Amino acid sequence: MPRELLPNYSYHVTSRCNNREFKLTNHKCKQVFIYALKKAIEKYQFQLYGLCIMSNHVHYLLEPAQPEDLPKIMHWLNWYTAMCFNRMLNRTGHFWEKRYFSEGFPNSDSQRVLNTLRYIHANPKTAGMQQGFFYDFSNYGSYARLTDDGLTQWHPAFLELADTLDGCAEKYKGFCNRYKPRAKSDRRSHWGSNLLPKILKLKPQQESRGQMLLPWAQRAQTLDLDDIVTAARALDFVRANSYALEVALEKFY
């Protein structure tokens, strides 16, 4: 279906790893993702209001400089990160699954903006990764503690919550603490339910010599992550948003 691209709209965008695999569990992948986002913002000059990098998908709340820029932003970002991650993880093929999801709504719809921000920031808690809303790779901390992570900024709807910044932060924290996630339906496919057990009992085929990699092709190629992470200001992002800073920083060294 054609996307609805209108001026003065914010867009909730989601990209998921191919086959729902947990390819973003790697801490360095998340750091490189922040680097790629920084480059994308510099290239397309869009506003990034919400961010949460999960283990197999990413949530954004963003506003393009021009409505027609949204496909360009996502095409470039998904292409660039897929190229980086495939090289880092020594893999080939599609990294992101099918078409990215996007849902737009006017910036004037403050309640929907806040609901979307809360949904994005609640992802780690809903998934059982965190007890609260603080998470190293979401920008909840920039809203709750009024920190500058060098990547995202506050949505105007957040700034309307109170007369002072401290008041806005307190109201948003209270709004998030009242969040009750909806239970997800258990989607199961019964197609081939009789055939599948028989297939699973089959022994895996041995790899033939024609499928084996040559010795010099087995060396994993990696990126110069030290330069990338420094340029990405990933440390600044984590410092601004993490709950247990000492624990988070242990993964960087």
C-alpha positions in Angstrom: 0.0 0.0 0.0 1.3 3.5 -0.7 2.5 5.4 2.4 0.8 8.5 3.6 3.5 11.2 3.5 2.3 14.6 4.7 3.9 17.7 6.1 4.1 18.3 9.9 3.7 14.6 10.5 5.7 12.4 12.8 6.2 8.8 11.8 6.5 5.7 14.0 8.8 3.5 12.0 9.8 -0.1 12.8 12.5 -2.3 11.1 12.9 -5.9 12.0 15.8 -8.4 11.4 15.2 -11.0 8.7 13.5 -14.1 9.9 13.1 -12.4 13.3 16.6 -13.4 14.2 18.3 -11.7 17.2 21.1 -10.2 15.2 21.2 -6.9 17.1 22.1 -8.7 20.4 25.7 -7.9 19.6 26.6 -4.8 21.6 28.9 -3.5 18.9 26.1 -3.7 16.4 24.1 -1.3 18.5 27.0 1.0 18.7 27.4 1.0 14.9 23.7 1.6 14.6 24.0 4.8 16.5 26.9 5.8 14.2 24.7 5.1 11.2 21.8 7.1 12.6 24.1 10.1 13.2 25.3 9.9 9.6 21.6 9.7 8.4 20.6 12.7 10.4 23.5 14.7 9.0 22.6 13.6 5.5 18.8 14.1 5.6 18.4 16.7 8.4 15.4 14.9 10.0 14.2 15.2 13.6 14.6 12.0 15.7 12.3 12.1 18.7 12.1 8.5 19.8 14.5 5.5 19.5 14.7 2.0 20.9 17.2 -0.5 19.5 16.0 -4.0 20.6 17.7 -7.4 19.9 15.8 -8.1 16.6 14.1 -4.8 15.7 14.3 -1.1 16.0 11.7 1.6 16.8 11.9 5.2 15.7 9.7 8.3 16.0 11.0 10.8 13.5 9.9 13.8 11.4 11.5 14.2 8.0 12.5 17.6 6.8 10.3 17.0 3.7 7.6 14.3 3.7 9.0 12.6 0.7 12.3 12.1 2.5 11.0 9.2 4.6 11.6 6.5 2.0 15.1 7.9 1.2 16.0 8.0 4.9 15.0 4.4 5.5 16.4 3.1 2.3 19.8 4.6 3.1 19.8 3.6 6.8 18.7 0.0 6.1 21.2 -0.3 3.3 24.1 1.1 5.2 23.5 -0.9 8.4 22.9 -4.1 6.5 26.3 -3.6 4.7 28.0 -3.0 8.1 26.3 -5.8 10.0 26.8 -8.4 7.3 30.5 -7.6 7.3 30.8 -7.6 11.1 28.9 -10.8 11.5 30.5 -12.5 8.5 27.1 -13.2 6.8 25.5 -12.5 3.5 22.0 -11.8 2.2 19.1 -9.8 3.5 19.7 -8.4 7.0 16.3 -6.6 7.4 13.0 -8.3 6.9 10.7 -7.2 4.1 9.3 -3.6 4.0 9.7 -1.4 7.1 6.5 -0.5 9.0 5.6 3.2 9.2 2.6 5.0 10.6 2.2 8.8 10.4 0.1 11.2 12.4 0.1 15.0 12.8 2.4 16.6 15.3 -0.7 18.5 16.7 -2.1 15.2 17.9 -0.2 15.4 21.2 -1.9 12.4 22.9 -1.0 10.1 20.0 2.5 11.4 20.0 2.9 10.7 23.7 1.3 7.2 23.4 3.7 6.3 20.7 6.7 7.6 22.6 5.6 5.6 25.6 5.1 2.5 23.5 8.6 2.8 22.1 10.2 3.4 25.5 8.2 0.5 27.1 9.6 -2.1 24.6 12.4 -3.4 26.8 10.2 -3.6 29.9 7.4 -5.4 28.0 9.9 -7.9 26.6 11.2 -8.6 30.1 14.7 -7.2 29.4 14.3 -4.4 32.1 12.2 -3.9 35.1 11.8 -0.2 34.4 11.9 2.1 31.4 15.6 3.0 31.5 17.5 1.1 28.8 21.0 1.7 27.4 19.8 1.9 23.8 16.6 3.9 24.0 16.3 7.6 24.6 13.9 7.4 27.5 16.6 8.9 29.7 16.7 12.1 27.7 13.0 12.6 28.5 13.0 11.4 32.1 16.3 13.1 33.1 16.4 15.9 30.6 19.8 14.7 29.3 21.3 15.4 25.9 22.3 12.2 24.1 23.7 14.0 21.0 21.3 12.2 18.7 17.6 12.7 19.6 15.5 15.7 20.8 12.3 16.3 22.6 9.0 16.2 20.7 7.0 19.5 21.0 4.2 17.4 22.5 6.5 16.6 25.4 7.2 20.3 26.0 3.5 21.0 26.3 3.1 18.8 29.4 4.1 21.5 31.8 5.4 25.1 32.2 8.9 23.9 33.1 11.2 21.2 31.8 11.3 19.5 35.2 7.5 19.5 35.2 7.5 17.9 31.7 9.9 15.2 32.8 7.9 14.4 35.9 4.6 14.2 34.0 6.1 12.0 31.3 7.6 9.6 33.9 4.2 9.4 35.6 2.5 8.8 32.2 4.9 6.0 31.5 4.5 4.3 34.9 0.8 4.0 34.2 1.5 2.0 31.0 -0.1 -1.5 30.8 1.0 -3.4 27.8 -1.6 -5.4 25.9 -1.1 -9.1 25.7 0.0 -10.2 22.2 -2.1 -12.8 20.5 -0.5 -16.2 20.1 -0.2 -16.6 16.3 0.3 -20.1 15.3 0.2 -21.6 11.9 -1.3 -25.1 11.6 -0.2 -25.5 8.0 1.6 -28.7 7.6 1.2 -29.7 11.2 1.1 -33.4 10.2 4.1 -33.1 7.9 6.4 -31.0 10.1 7.2 -33.7 12.8 8.3 -36.0 10.0 10.6 -33.4 8.5 12.2 -32.6 11.9 13.1 -36.2 12.4 15.2 -36.2 9.2 19.0 -36.2 9.7 20.7 -33.0 8.5 22.6 -33.4 5.3 26.4 -33.3 5.5 28.1 -30.4 3.8 29.7 -31.4 0.5 33.1 -30.2 -0.5 31.6 -28.0 -3.1 29.8 -26.0 -0.4 32.8 -25.5 1.8 34.6 -22.1 1.9 38.2 -21.8 0.8 40.7 -21.4 3.6 41.4 -17.8 2.8 37.7 -17.0 2.6 37.0 -18.1 6.1 38.6 -15.1 7.8 35.9 -12.8 9.2 36.1 -9.3 8.1 35.5 -6.6 10.8 35.1 -2.9 10.8 37.4 -0.5 12.6 34.9 -0.2 15.5 37.0 2.1 17.7 36.8 4.9 15.1 33.2 4.3 14.3 32.1 4.2 17.9 34.0 7.4 18.7 32.4 9.2 15.7 29.0 7.9 16.6 29.1 9.2 20.2 27.6 5.9 21.3 29.2 6.5 24.7 27.4 9.8 25.0 24.1 8.2 24.1 24.5 5.4 26.7 25.6 7.9 29.4 22.6 10.0 28.8 20.0 7.2 28.8 21.3 4.2 30.8 20.1 3.4 34.4 23.2 1.6 35.6 26.0 3.5 34.0 28.8 1.5 35.5 27.3 -1.8 34.2 26.7 -0.3 30.7 30.2 1.1 30.3 31.8 -2.3 31.1 30.7 -3.5 27.6 32.6 -0.7 26.0 36.0 -1.7 27.4 
